Structure formats: C-alpha cells, structure tokens
Amino acid sequence: MEDVPKILQFILELAEYEGLRNEVEATEELLRTHLFEKTNPAAEVVFACYKGEPVGFALFCRIFSTFTGCPGIYLDDLYVRPSMRRKGLGTALFAYLAKRVLEEGGARLEWRVLDWNTEALGFYHSLGAETLEHQLVNRLTGKSLQRMAKHLP
C-alpha cells in the first residue's frame, strides 16, 4: 500500500501528457481500496524501474475472450516518463505482461491508444501489435450508467 502515492503520481503524469488531467477522478483512497484492500483486486500495477527508482508503470486487469475461450490481460495504462523512454523500459513492461498472459494460459494482451499518439502507435507496431480497425470503444458512465442499472426486472 506504500506504492499508492507513486501510482497516483504516474496516473497524473500520464493524464497531463495526454491532455486529460481534468478527467482524473482517482484518489489515493480509491486506489488503496480497489487495488489493495479487496480480496479480489480490480487491477494490478507493475513498475518500470531505472537504477532502483520507479520511472514508469503499467496498470492492468484480467479479461476473457469468448472467441478464443481463454483469459487474457487488458492493459489499461502504460506510462514511462518521457526522459526515460528509448531505454527498453516500455518493452520490458510489455514482455512482463506477455509472459503473464502465457503463464496463465491466456491468448490476448489488449489495450487502447489515443489516435493522435503516433509515438505510441509506432512503438506498439514495432512490438508486433495490430490495430483493430473495425472496433469502437463504447462506455456508460455517470447518469447513463445509473439509468441503465435500473432496467433490471
């Protein structure tokens, strides 16, 4: 739980980098609750370290593919500080996650990327990733999520 402030700091740095700082609602308390205090945590975090200091992170959770019939990992966020890029840290994070997928009998490692982030897209393609052209992300939040939850019989 001592890592919670570091995790939130990386989330804020990522949001700032993506120009989405105003969308961050995460707090140390929320992260502590959902990542560490539950018997079934909502997600996990792994750090990329350089000379013993965290300089990046990956936050991920489990998914399941009905088409493959196998589990996988959904990478919600991966961030390496700009000054630490091109040192193999992002590749190391992906290698760790890919190994976890395979060790758990999984078939997929998936994530999203902002369409304007050409640097990230180039990096992902260099790893052998494919961009899914015909899938759009959909989301229910706030009032729409609450309204939908009331439709249960």
Backbone as ProteinMPNN parsed JSONL, in Angstrom:
{"seq_chain_A": "MEDVPKILQFILELAEYEGLRNEVEATEELLRTHLFEKTNPAAEVVFACYKGEPVGFALFCRIFSTFTGCPGIYLDDLYVRPSMRRKGLGTALFAYLAKRVLEEGGARLEWRVLDWNTEALGFYHSLGAETLEHQLVNRLTGKSLQRMAKHLP", "coords_chain_A": {"N_chain_A": [[0.816, -1.205, 0.0], [2.13, 1.088, 0.313], [2.867, 1.958, -2.138], [0.834, 3.386, -3.301], [0.775, 6.334, -3.424], [2.785, 6.679, -5.411], [1.658, 5.371, -7.581], [-0.626, 6.961, -8.075], [0.691, 9.344, -8.728], [1.957, 8.636, -11.163], [-0.344, 8.165, -12.694], [-1.392, 10.76, -12.79], [0.697, 12.08, -14.146], [0.606, 10.752, -16.62], [-1.985, 11.473, -17.452], [-1.647, 14.237, -17.689], [0.261, 14.309, -19.756], [-1.321, 13.289, -21.818], [-3.14, 15.294, -22.074], [-5.417, 15.157, -20.547], [-5.845, 15.753, -17.91], [-7.925, 16.946, -16.469], [-9.814, 14.961, -16.36], [-9.165, 13.097, -14.466], [-10.217, 11.344, -11.73], [-9.371, 9.693, -9.809], [-8.203, 8.905, -6.556], [-5.906, 8.645, -3.786], [-7.173, 7.165, -1.796], [-9.251, 5.8, -3.217], [-7.668, 4.224, -4.965], [-6.204, 2.713, -3.104], [-8.292, 1.256, -1.911], [-9.429, -0.224, -4.123], [-7.267, -1.512, -5.319], [-5.746, -2.745, -3.345], [-7.086, -3.368, -0.883], [-9.182, -5.117, -1.219], [-10.293, -8.553, -1.418], [-10.33, -9.556, -3.94], [-8.721, -7.89, -6.042], [-9.362, -5.117, -8.256], [-7.561, -4.492, -10.217], [-4.058, -4.708, -11.176], [-0.733, -3.464, -10.576], [2.403, -2.818, -12.029], [5.739, -1.718, -11.781], [8.122, 0.083, -13.78], [11.491, 0.236, -13.368], [14.438, 2.227, -12.997], [17.712, 2.19, -12.221], [16.904, 1.454, -9.676], [14.779, 3.146, -9.093], [11.322, 3.906, -9.509], [10.153, 4.666, -12.724], [8.147, 4.467, -14.438], [4.988, 2.847, -15.202], [2.63, 0.107, -15.36], [-0.758, -0.548, -15.48], [-3.113, -3.024, -15.071], [-5.703, -5.478, -15.832], [-7.642, -8.535, -15.617], [-9.074, -10.194, -18.464], [-11.483, -11.886, -20.558], [-11.761, -13.831, -23.443], [-14.383, -14.617, -25.488], [-14.247, -15.651, -28.027], [-11.716, -16.927, -28.261], [-11.867, -18.511, -26.08], [-10.278, -18.25, -23.895], [-8.452, -16.718, -21.136], [-7.052, -13.394, -20.685], [-5.072, -10.401, -20.624], [-5.947, -7.089, -19.974], [-4.53, -4.124, -20.667], [-4.719, -1.269, -19.045], [-3.405, 1.172, -18.619], [-0.202, 2.293, -19.602], [2.79, 3.812, -18.894], [5.751, 5.569, -19.324], [8.068, 7.78, -18.097], [8.83, 10.634, -20.091], [11.591, 11.392, -20.223], [12.82, 9.004, -19.774], [12.331, 7.292, -21.799], [12.98, 5.102, -24.61], [14.852, 3.421, -23.558], [14.3, 0.834, -23.263], [12.438, 0.239, -21.313], [9.614, 0.363, -21.631], [9.287, -1.753, -23.408], [10.154, -3.799, -21.734], [8.097, -3.784, -19.823], [5.94, -4.61, -21.442], [6.903, -7.148, -22.166], [6.899, -8.439, -19.698], [4.116, -8.457, -19.165], [3.185, -9.961, -21.381], [4.395, -12.402, -20.852], [3.08, -13.047, -18.466], [0.452, -13.381, -19.432], [0.77, -15.691, -21.041], [1.749, -17.552, -19.134], [-0.524, -17.815, -17.592], [-2.167, -19.231, -19.196], [-3.37, -17.752, -21.134], [-4.554, -15.902, -24.082], [-4.515, -13.377, -25.158], [-3.264, -10.028, -25.107], [-4.394, -6.958, -24.597], [-5.07, -3.479, -25.357], [-5.833, 0.04, -25.429], [-5.216, 2.926, -27.474], [-4.68, 6.394, -27.848], [-5.768, 8.015, -30.78], [-4.206, 10.085, -31.804], [-1.695, 9.71, -30.818], [0.975, 9.18, -32.159], [3.605, 8.439, -31.618], [3.344, 6.46, -29.627], [1.778, 4.622, -31.067], [3.573, 3.885, -33.107], [5.547, 2.654, -31.536], [4.066, 0.49, -30.446], [3.398, -0.908, -32.792], [5.956, -1.635, -33.558], [6.414, -3.634, -31.769], [4.934, -5.624, -32.774], [2.241, -5.425, -32.561], [-1.19, -5.243, -33.567], [-3.513, -2.946, -34.94], [-6.88, -2.749, -34.29], [-9.174, -2.201, -36.633], [-11.975, -2.084, -37.011], [-13.381, -1.762, -34.638], [-15.024, -0.012, -32.145], [-14.756, 1.875, -29.178], [-17.054, 1.776, -26.548], [-18.957, 3.274, -23.892], [-20.51, 3.445, -20.725], [-21.246, 5.775, -18.275], [-21.602, 7.679, -15.202], [-24.714, 9.304, -15.048], [-25.916, 7.905, -17.171], [-25.01, 5.304, -16.746], [-26.174, 4.79, -14.245], [-28.888, 5.02, -14.921], [-29.127, 2.877, -16.718], [-28.652, 0.708, -15.021], [-31.008, 0.566, -13.638], [-32.739, -0.752, -15.276], [-33.014, -3.43, -14.834], [-35.135, -6.244, -14.297]], "CA_chain_A": [[0.0, 0.0, 0.0], [3.015, 2.258, 0.293], [3.035, 2.352, -3.538], [-0.332, 4.131, -3.774], [1.12, 7.685, -3.893], [3.534, 6.578, -6.669], [0.7, 5.005, -8.634], [-1.411, 8.159, -8.394], [1.581, 10.292, -9.402], [2.093, 8.207, -12.557], [-1.638, 8.41, -13.351], [-1.478, 12.204, -13.046], [1.67, 12.402, -15.198], [0.05, 10.24, -17.876], [-3.124, 12.326, -17.815], [-1.084, 15.519, -18.126], [0.869, 14.047, -21.058], [-2.389, 13.084, -22.797], [-4.038, 16.444, -22.074], [-6.674, 14.715, -19.948], [-5.706, 15.93, -16.454], [-9.221, 17.302, -15.889], [-10.657, 13.771, -16.279], [-8.719, 12.209, -13.393], [-11.011, 11.349, -10.5], [-8.711, 8.772, -8.89], [-7.583, 9.431, -5.336], [-5.156, 7.604, -3.083], [-8.137, 6.316, -1.097], [-9.874, 4.897, -4.195], [-6.665, 3.26, -5.414], [-5.928, 1.805, -1.988], [-9.449, 0.373, -1.764], [-9.675, -1.113, -5.261], [-6.072, -2.256, -5.722], [-5.05, -3.428, -2.259], [-7.854, -3.759, 0.294], [-10.187, -6.123, -1.544], [-9.742, -9.892, -1.602], [-10.224, -9.728, -5.386], [-8.433, -6.537, -6.537], [-9.883, -4.775, -9.575], [-6.441, -4.392, -11.162], [-2.715, -4.82, -10.62], [0.228, -2.48, -11.071], [3.813, -3.177, -12.033], [6.563, -0.54, -12.056], [9.374, 0.02, -14.532], [12.474, 0.928, -12.538], [15.747, 2.538, -13.561], [18.622, 2.405, -11.09], [16.158, 1.257, -8.439], [13.702, 4.127, -8.924], [10.214, 3.772, -10.458], [10.1, 5.723, -13.736], [7.002, 4.161, -15.273], [4.11, 1.834, -14.628], [1.571, -0.497, -16.158], [-1.913, -0.931, -14.68], [-3.798, -3.997, -15.912], [-6.682, -6.367, -15.212], [-7.936, -9.75, -16.38], [-10.193, -10.214, -19.409], [-11.753, -13.205, -21.108], [-12.208, -13.774, -24.829], [-15.322, -15.675, -25.839], [-13.838, -16.245, -29.297], [-10.612, -17.863, -28.049], [-12.17, -19.36, -24.933], [-9.14, -18.135, -22.98], [-8.284, -15.425, -20.464], [-6.007, -12.513, -21.169], [-4.832, -9.198, -19.817], [-6.261, -5.786, -20.559], [-3.618, -3.099, -20.179], [-5.471, -0.019, -19.002], [-2.459, 2.268, -18.815], [1.24, 2.09, -19.551], [3.418, 5.119, -18.997], [7.15, 5.729, -18.951], [8.386, 9.212, -18.158], [9.478, 10.974, -21.368], [13.059, 11.414, -20.128], [13.31, 7.637, -19.608], [11.934, 6.492, -22.951], [14.02, 4.587, -25.502], [15.825, 2.681, -22.761], [13.814, -0.538, -23.164], [11.541, 0.052, -20.171], [8.28, 0.034, -22.143], [9.384, -3.118, -23.935], [10.233, -4.695, -20.574], [6.746, -3.891, -19.254], [5.154, -5.458, -22.344], [7.415, -8.513, -22.064], [6.388, -8.964, -18.434], [2.687, -8.724, -19.326], [3.03, -11.062, -22.33], [4.768, -13.622, -20.122], [1.975, -13.335, -17.533], [-0.655, -13.922, -20.222], [1.1, -17.064, -21.43], [1.826, -18.382, -17.929], [-1.878, -18.023, -17.088], [-2.933, -19.932, -20.22], [-4.114, -16.756, -21.879], [-4.375, -15.797, -25.522], [-4.507, -11.984, -25.631], [-2.891, -8.837, -24.363], [-5.075, -5.892, -25.338], [-5.057, -2.133, -24.811], [-6.265, 1.103, -26.339], [-4.262, 4.028, -27.626], [-5.292, 7.581, -28.44], [-5.45, 8.022, -32.216], [-3.212, 11.108, -32.128], [-0.416, 9.385, -30.196], [1.739, 8.459, -33.185], [4.801, 7.852, -30.997], [2.918, 5.198, -29.001], [1.362, 3.705, -32.138], [4.785, 3.368, -33.726], [6.163, 1.734, -30.584], [3.253, -0.728, -30.378], [3.55, -1.649, -34.05], [7.297, -2.232, -33.558], [6.332, -4.836, -30.939], [4.137, -6.61, -33.49], [0.819, -5.216, -32.262], [-2.061, -4.86, -34.675], [-4.594, -2.039, -34.59], [-8.172, -3.268, -34.723], [-9.78, -1.103, -37.39], [-13.429, -2.045, -37.058], [-13.956, -1.809, -33.303], [-15.117, 1.284, -31.492], [-14.953, 1.787, -27.736], [-18.302, 2.326, -26.027], [-18.835, 3.44, -22.45], [-21.591, 4.002, -19.911], [-20.75, 6.361, -17.028], [-22.461, 8.655, -14.553], [-26.171, 9.149, -15.095], [-26.27, 6.847, -18.124], [-24.749, 4.042, -16.062], [-27.211, 4.646, -13.214], [-30.153, 4.798, -15.617], [-29.101, 1.518, -17.257], [-28.738, -0.242, -13.907], [-32.421, 0.493, -13.199], [-33.531, -1.522, -16.247], [-33.155, -4.835, -14.429], [-36.508, -6.557, -13.858]], "C_chain_A": [[0.858, 1.268, 0.0], [3.245, 2.768, -1.126], [1.901, 3.233, -4.061], [0.017, 5.554, -4.204], [1.886, 7.674, -5.218], [2.593, 6.269, -7.831], [-0.105, 6.225, -9.046], [-0.553, 9.189, -9.118], [1.758, 9.92, -10.877], [0.791, 8.417, -13.332], [-1.758, 9.885, -13.713], [-0.504, 12.638, -14.141], [1.164, 11.946, -16.561], [-1.094, 11.133, -18.353], [-2.655, 13.685, -18.319], [-0.494, 15.374, -19.53], [-0.191, 13.93, -22.152], [-3.36, 14.264, -22.881], [-5.391, 16.12, -21.462], [-6.673, 14.871, -18.43], [-7.054, 16.214, -15.79], [-10.161, 16.102, -15.757], [-10.278, 12.835, -15.135], [-9.576, 12.419, -12.152], [-10.38, 10.452, -9.441], [-8.112, 9.529, -7.715], [-6.767, 8.298, -4.715], [-6.111, 6.642, -2.389], [-8.808, 5.322, -2.05], [-8.894, 3.829, -4.672], [-6.362, 2.238, -4.325], [-7.056, 0.78, -1.855], [-9.516, -0.66, -2.881], [-8.465, -1.938, -5.704], [-5.479, -3.11, -4.603], [-5.935, -3.969, -1.139], [-8.915, -4.808, 0.022], [-9.527, -7.489, -1.703], [-9.573, -10.208, -3.078], [-9.979, -8.345, -6.004], [-8.929, -6.335, -7.965], [-8.781, -4.754, -10.63], [-5.138, -4.609, -10.41], [-1.838, -3.747, -11.246], [1.622, -3.077, -10.999], [4.597, -1.917, -12.425], [7.729, -0.89, -12.968], [10.371, 0.838, -13.722], [13.782, 1.125, -13.293], [16.643, 2.929, -12.398], [17.858, 2.386, -9.765], [15.005, 2.213, -8.198], [12.593, 3.89, -9.942], [10.178, 4.965, -11.412], [8.945, 5.489, -14.713], [6.161, 3.092, -14.61], [3.187, 1.264, -15.683], [0.475, -0.919, -15.179], [-2.779, -1.817, -15.561], [-4.789, -4.829, -15.111], [-6.934, -7.554, -16.124], [-9.122, -9.531, -17.309], [-10.41, -11.657, -19.838], [-12.276, -13.033, -22.519], [-13.157, -14.93, -25.113], [-14.894, -16.366, -27.13], [-12.699, -17.246, -29.12], [-10.913, -18.851, -26.93], [-11.097, -19.299, -23.865], [-9.112, -16.765, -22.297], [-7.194, -14.608, -21.143], [-5.83, -11.367, -20.201], [-5.241, -7.983, -20.627], [-5.353, -4.766, -19.883], [-4.357, -1.765, -20.214], [-4.562, 1.178, -19.246], [-1.031, 1.774, -18.722], [1.872, 3.451, -19.769], [4.863, 5.021, -18.527], [7.456, 7.208, -19.103], [9.159, 9.523, -19.438], [11.003, 10.947, -21.319], [13.663, 10.015, -20.044], [12.936, 6.731, -20.784], [13.146, 6.13, -23.799], [15.173, 3.928, -24.734], [15.374, 1.228, -22.567], [12.825, -0.801, -22.046], [10.121, -0.301, -20.6], [8.248, -1.381, -22.696], [9.434, -4.123, -22.796], [8.866, -4.861, -19.919], [5.869, -4.792, -20.123], [5.609, -6.913, -22.268], [6.902, -9.179, -20.792], [4.913, -9.354, -18.577], [2.435, -9.891, -20.279], [3.35, -12.394, -21.651], [3.656, -14.018, -19.151], [0.791, -13.952, -18.275], [-0.4, -15.39, -20.535], [1.154, -18.005, -20.226], [0.442, -18.711, -17.369], [-2.772, -18.719, -18.112], [-3.763, -19.009, -21.089], [-3.758, -16.692, -23.343], [-4.22, -14.361, -26.005], [-3.966, -11.01, -24.597], [-3.46, -7.69, -25.178], [-4.98, -4.567, -24.592], [-5.601, -1.187, -25.849], [-5.176, 2.153, -26.404], [-5.014, 5.194, -28.271], [-4.843, 7.697, -29.891], [-4.406, 9.059, -32.612], [-1.81, 10.752, -31.634], [0.437, 8.524, -31.133], [3.005, 7.825, -32.626], [4.45, 6.502, -30.371], [2.513, 4.182, -30.068], [2.57, 3.079, -32.829], [5.487, 2.359, -32.834], [5.391, 0.417, -30.551], [3.393, -1.567, -31.647], [4.935, -2.298, -34.13], [7.35, -3.5, -32.707], [5.57, -5.953, -31.637], [2.646, -6.48, -33.231], [0.062, -4.845, -33.532], [-3.152, -3.933, -34.145], [-5.889, -2.6, -35.15], [-8.966, -2.129, -35.347], [-11.29, -0.981, -37.224], [-14.085, -2.183, -35.69], [-13.908, -0.419, -32.697], [-15.379, 1.071, -30.011], [-16.286, 2.446, -27.384], [-18.21, 2.35, -24.515], [-20.131, 3.979, -21.866], [-20.958, 4.533, -18.633], [-21.826, 7.244, -16.424], [-23.938, 8.326, -14.618], [-26.615, 8.06, -16.056], [-26.074, 5.47, -17.495], [-25.823, 3.778, -15.009], [-28.565, 4.332, -13.848], [-30.23, 3.353, -16.15], [-29.27, 0.477, -16.165], [-30.172, -0.409, -13.424], [-33.283, -0.325, -14.145], [-33.658, -2.99, -15.898], [-34.578, -5.094, -13.959], [-36.582, -6.781, -12.365]], "O_chain_A": [[0.374, 2.366, -0.275], [3.755, 3.872, -1.314], [2.004, 3.773, -5.163], [-0.415, 5.964, -5.282], [1.675, 8.546, -6.06], [2.719, 6.832, -8.918], [-0.254, 6.496, -10.238], [-1.036, 9.845, -10.04], [1.715, 10.793, -11.744], [0.822, 8.804, -14.5], [-2.179, 10.222, -14.82], [-0.847, 13.476, -14.976], [1.281, 12.675, -17.545], [-1.155, 11.501, -19.526], [-3.214, 14.22, -19.276], [-0.724, 16.221, -20.393], [0.006, 14.404, -23.27], [-4.3, 14.235, -23.674], [-6.398, 16.733, -21.813], [-7.428, 14.187, -17.739], [-7.296, 15.77, -14.668], [-11.202, 16.21, -15.108], [-10.999, 11.875, -14.862], [-9.649, 13.518, -11.601], [-10.817, 10.456, -8.29], [-7.59, 10.634, -7.859], [-6.926, 7.134, -5.082], [-5.883, 5.433, -2.394], [-8.922, 4.138, -1.732], [-9.255, 2.656, -4.771], [-6.273, 1.04, -4.595], [-6.804, -0.415, -1.706], [-9.648, -1.854, -2.609], [-8.621, -2.949, -6.388], [-4.787, -4.091, -4.876], [-5.561, -4.951, -0.498], [-9.497, -5.342, 0.967], [-8.356, -7.584, -2.072], [-8.749, -11.051, -3.433], [-10.926, -7.694, -6.443], [-8.917, -7.26, -8.777], [-9.048, -4.976, -11.811], [-5.112, -4.683, -9.182], [-2.155, -3.196, -12.301], [1.976, -3.753, -10.033], [4.17, -1.151, -13.289], [8.254, -2.003, -12.936], [10.121, 2.005, -13.422], [14.176, 0.298, -14.116], [16.36, 3.887, -11.679], [18.121, 3.18, -8.862], [14.318, 2.098, -7.183], [12.881, 3.692, -11.122], [10.173, 6.118, -10.982], [8.787, 6.222, -15.689], [6.551, 2.506, -13.6], [2.986, 1.848, -16.748], [0.751, -1.568, -14.171], [-3.144, -1.425, -16.669], [-4.73, -4.883, -13.882], [-6.489, -7.571, -17.272], [-10.05, -8.787, -16.993], [-9.614, -12.539, -19.516], [-13.135, -12.188, -22.77], [-12.776, -16.094, -24.99], [-15.158, -17.556, -27.304], [-12.703, -18.301, -29.753], [-10.286, -19.907, -26.843], [-11.006, -20.19, -23.021], [-9.668, -15.79, -22.803], [-6.511, -15.078, -22.054], [-6.375, -11.372, -19.098], [-4.923, -7.866, -21.811], [-5.412, -4.576, -18.668], [-4.591, -1.203, -21.284], [-4.914, 2.09, -19.993], [-0.695, 0.947, -17.874], [1.53, 4.16, -20.715], [5.153, 4.462, -17.469], [7.136, 7.814, -20.125], [10.044, 8.762, -19.828], [11.642, 10.519, -22.281], [14.87, 9.846, -20.22], [13.205, 5.53, -20.753], [14.196, 6.767, -23.715], [16.311, 3.888, -25.203], [15.986, 0.481, -21.804], [12.41, -1.942, -21.846], [9.492, -1.172, -19.999], [7.288, -2.119, -22.475], [8.821, -5.187, -22.882], [8.512, -5.965, -19.504], [5.14, -5.638, -19.606], [4.777, -7.819, -22.304], [6.516, -10.348, -20.81], [4.508, -10.44, -18.164], [1.567, -10.723, -20.017], [2.654, -13.388, -21.857], [3.33, -15.199, -19.029], [0.198, -14.925, -17.81], [-1.268, -16.234, -20.315], [0.659, -19.129, -20.294], [0.252, -19.757, -16.747], [-3.987, -18.794, -17.929], [-4.741, -19.432, -21.705], [-2.806, -17.325, -23.801], [-3.832, -14.143, -27.152], [-4.182, -11.152, -23.393], [-3.055, -7.472, -26.32], [-4.83, -4.53, -23.37], [-5.806, -1.559, -27.005], [-4.33, 2.258, -25.515], [-5.872, 4.996, -29.13], [-3.667, 7.5, -30.195], [-3.78, 8.923, -33.663], [-0.841, 11.421, -31.994], [0.598, 7.32, -30.931], [3.436, 6.779, -33.111], [5.167, 5.52, -30.559], [2.871, 3.008, -29.975], [2.583, 1.878, -33.101], [5.967, 1.33, -33.309], [5.992, -0.655, -30.62], [3.495, -2.792, -31.58], [5.081, -3.381, -34.698], [8.226, -4.342, -32.899], [5.552, -7.089, -31.165], [1.869, -7.341, -33.644], [0.605, -4.218, -34.442], [-3.651, -4.118, -33.035], [-5.984, -2.892, -36.343], [-9.38, -1.2, -34.653], [-11.827, 0.125, -37.291], [-15.213, -2.664, -35.586], [-12.88, 0.258, -32.733], [-16.141, 0.181, -29.634], [-16.601, 3.534, -27.865], [-17.483, 1.557, -23.915], [-20.768, 4.86, -22.443], [-20.208, 3.814, -17.973], [-22.842, 7.522, -17.061], [-24.361, 7.218, -14.288], [-27.591, 7.361, -15.786], [-26.892, 4.572, -17.696], [-26.324, 2.659, -14.9], [-29.299, 3.473, -13.36], [-31.268, 2.699, -16.044], [-29.955, -0.526, -16.361], [-30.507, -1.446, -12.851], [-34.451, -0.571, -13.846], [-34.347, -3.73, -16.6], [-35.168, -4.247, -13.288], [-37.658, -7.053, -11.834]]}, "name": "protein", "num_of_chains": 1, "seq": "MEDVPKILQFILELAEYEGLRNEVEATEELLRTHLFEKTNPAAEVVFACYKGEPVGFALFCRIFSTFTGCPGIYLDDLYVRPSMRRKGLGTALFAYLAKRVLEEGGARLEWRVLDWNTEALGFYHSLGAETLEHQLVNRLTGKSLQRMAKHLP"}
